[in-house]
Amino acid sequence: MEEFKKILIPTDGSEYTREAIQKGLSLAKLIGAKVTAIYVMDQSAFAAIPPDSLMNDLHGLLQNEGEEAVAHVKEMGDEMGVEVATKILEGSPAHAIVEEAKEHDLIVMGTLGRTGLGRLLLGSVAERVMRHAPCPVMLIRIKEK
């Protein structure tokens, strides 16, 4: 049986990821695993913006959002007695998560579970991660509110 000593929990800071974070941290506590919480600043958000001060402002806003998102996971981990390291990465979210997962034994992440046109138009980071991850992926289906 494979041991899960290092769990990766990606977060986008939204309320939709909270259930996945809670379940990932609970699992980590149960099995004595360490957690890395990551936030990926999606560079595609900058694609249509010329490099100027506006882009720097957007980058700063995303950086702050990322710091808040991973700090939330760390705080939850501290309350539960789970060791949580934090990272903020830049790039395509799915690609960055898959690359970071090379140093982990398990990924725990949320998915909205969209189907049909919604999934086709929006794509699914969770689906791409699941297809390309070098380790098992636990997807927590989140109900849209």
PLY file of the C-alpha trace (Angstrom):
ply
format ascii 1.0
element vertex 145
property float x
property float y
property float z
element edge 144
property int vertex1
property int vertex2
end_header
0.00 0.00 0.00
1.34 3.39 -0.99
1.97 5.85 1.83
0.86 9.44 1.52
3.45 11.52 3.37
3.15 14.73 1.36
-0.23 16.05 0.23
-0.64 18.89 -2.25
-3.73 21.08 -1.82
-4.24 23.63 -4.61
-6.51 26.56 -3.78
-7.86 29.47 -5.76
-9.05 31.26 -2.64
-12.72 30.77 -3.46
-15.37 29.40 -1.16
-15.62 26.43 -3.53
-12.22 25.13 -2.45
-12.96 25.18 1.29
-14.52 21.72 1.43
-11.58 20.20 -0.44
-9.14 22.00 1.87
-10.98 20.70 4.94
-11.01 17.13 3.65
-7.35 17.29 2.58
-6.26 18.61 5.97
-8.40 16.05 7.81
-6.79 13.26 5.80
-3.32 14.68 6.48
-4.04 14.76 10.22
-5.38 11.21 10.17
-2.32 9.75 8.42
0.34 12.14 9.74
1.13 13.71 6.36
2.60 17.12 5.62
0.68 19.50 3.36
1.72 22.03 0.77
-0.93 24.59 -0.12
-0.41 26.24 -3.51
-2.03 29.09 -5.37
-1.27 29.52 -9.06
-1.38 33.00 -10.56
-2.90 32.29 -13.96
-0.72 34.07 -16.52
-3.43 33.82 -19.16
-5.15 36.63 -17.26
-2.34 38.90 -18.52
-2.35 37.77 -22.16
-4.36 40.67 -23.60
-2.83 43.37 -21.43
0.22 45.30 -22.65
3.10 45.30 -20.16
2.73 48.54 -18.21
1.80 49.71 -14.73
-1.72 48.28 -15.06
-0.25 44.80 -15.48
1.96 45.38 -12.43
-1.14 46.37 -10.46
-2.97 43.21 -11.58
0.05 41.08 -10.73
0.12 42.63 -7.27
-3.60 41.99 -6.78
-3.20 38.33 -7.78
-0.15 38.01 -5.52
-2.16 39.37 -2.58
-5.08 37.08 -3.38
-2.69 34.13 -3.49
-1.08 35.03 -0.18
-4.50 35.25 1.47
-5.60 31.94 -0.07
-2.60 29.92 1.13
-2.56 31.71 4.51
-6.14 30.51 5.01
-5.05 26.90 4.43
-2.10 27.35 6.80
-4.37 28.78 9.50
-6.78 25.86 9.13
-3.84 23.45 9.31
-2.46 25.14 12.43
-5.87 24.82 14.11
-5.91 21.10 13.26
-2.27 20.44 14.15
-1.22 19.78 10.54
2.07 21.09 9.16
1.34 23.27 6.10
3.91 24.85 3.80
2.71 27.47 1.33
3.72 28.37 -2.22
2.55 30.85 -4.81
3.36 29.89 -8.38
2.83 31.53 -11.76
1.66 29.92 -14.98
-1.08 27.71 -16.24
-2.85 26.35 -13.14
-3.10 22.75 -14.35
0.50 22.64 -15.55
1.87 24.25 -12.38
-0.09 21.84 -10.15
1.13 18.82 -12.12
4.75 20.04 -11.93
4.51 20.70 -8.19
2.90 17.28 -7.68
6.18 15.60 -8.68
7.31 16.29 -5.11
4.10 14.95 -3.51
2.30 11.65 -2.97
-1.30 12.85 -3.36
-3.24 15.85 -4.67
-6.52 16.81 -2.97
-8.52 19.41 -4.88
-12.05 20.56 -5.46
-14.03 20.43 -8.65
-17.38 21.93 -9.51
-18.17 18.86 -11.59
-19.54 20.82 -14.52
-20.74 18.84 -17.50
-21.77 19.58 -21.03
-21.33 23.05 -22.46
-20.10 24.55 -19.19
-17.21 22.12 -19.02
-16.50 22.44 -22.72
-16.34 26.25 -22.58
-14.58 26.63 -19.26
-12.39 23.55 -19.33
-11.51 21.91 -16.08
-8.25 22.41 -14.24
-9.15 19.41 -12.08
-9.70 17.22 -15.14
-6.36 18.22 -16.69
-4.57 17.64 -13.39
-6.21 14.23 -13.02
-5.11 13.20 -16.52
-1.48 14.31 -16.18
-0.59 14.09 -12.49
2.34 11.87 -11.49
0.50 10.81 -8.31
-3.05 9.95 -7.27
-5.61 12.76 -7.30
-8.54 12.97 -4.89
-11.26 15.16 -6.35
-13.83 16.62 -3.99
-17.02 17.52 -5.83
-18.23 20.92 -4.72
-21.85 21.90 -5.11
-22.42 25.27 -6.79
-24.39 27.68 -4.65
0 1
1 2
2 3
3 4
4 5
5 6
6 7
7 8
8 9
9 10
10 11
11 12
12 13
13 14
14 15
15 16
16 17
17 18
18 19
19 20
20 21
21 22
22 23
23 24
24 25
25 26
26 27
27 28
28 29
29 30
30 31
31 32
32 33
33 34
34 35
35 36
36 37
37 38
38 39
39 40
40 41
41 42
42 43
43 44
44 45
45 46
46 47
47 48
48 49
49 50
50 51
51 52
52 53
53 54
54 55
55 56
56 57
57 58
58 59
59 60
60 61
61 62
62 63
63 64
64 65
65 66
66 67
67 68
68 69
69 70
70 71
71 72
72 73
73 74
74 75
75 76
76 77
77 78
78 79
79 80
80 81
81 82
82 83
83 84
84 85
85 86
86 87
87 88
88 89
89 90
90 91
91 92
92 93
93 94
94 95
95 96
96 97
97 98
98 99
99 100
100 101
101 102
102 103
103 104
104 105
105 106
106 107
107 108
108 109
109 110
110 111
111 112
112 113
113 114
114 115
115 116
116 117
117 118
118 119
119 120
120 121
121 122
122 123
123 124
124 125
125 126
126 127
127 128
128 129
129 130
130 131
131 132
132 133
133 134
134 135
135 136
136 137
137 138
138 139
139 140
140 141
141 142
142 143
143 144
